Amino acid sequence: ALLADKAKLTAVLLAHVVPGSVMSKDVKAGKVKTAGGYELVVGTSGGVTVDAAKVTAVDIVADNGVIHVIDTVVVPKM
């Protein structure tokens, strides 16, 4: 269904992007704003979480930033 709705697809994708490059050693608990303007809550107690998602892999360096893998899709409130 998302492929048929470009606006929703864009919103979901941008909910997964945080401007800048943050390595795992620099992650702090708190709120962060995504490129789509959404607010995510990062937790660091008992492992790193982003909203309800657990971070499963960290510090994958790419040409355009750093990737941290989560175990679920973050769906912004629309």
C-alpha positions, -999 to 999 in steps of 0.1 A, spaced: 0 0 0 29 24 7 42 20 -28 10 34 -41 11 64 -18 43 83 -25 36 109 3 32 82 30 62 63 17 83 94 19 71 101 54 79 66 66 114 67 50 122 102 64 111 90 99 142 67 98 167 94 89 183 117 115 205 145 101 243 142 109 265 112 116 263 98 151 285 69 160 272 44 186 297 56 213 281 91 210 245 80 214 227 96 243 192 90 256 166 116 248 145 129 219 158 134 184 142 151 154 141 132 121 146 145 86 108 143 82 102 164 113 91 136 136 104 131 171 119 98 182 128 88 217 162 71 221 168 49 251 201 36 264 190 14 293 196 -23 286 206 -16 250 198 11 226 162 16 215 145 40 191 108 44 202 98 7 205 126 -6 181 158 -23 193 190 -14 177 205 -46 163 236 -34 144 256 -2 147 282 20 130 278 9 94 296 37 76 281 48 42 290 75 18 262 97 31 263 89 68 261 62 94 236 34 95 222 18 127 199 -11 121 166 -14 140 144 -45 143 111 -28 133 97 -1 111 91 33 127 57 46 115 51 83 120 18 96 132 1 111 102 
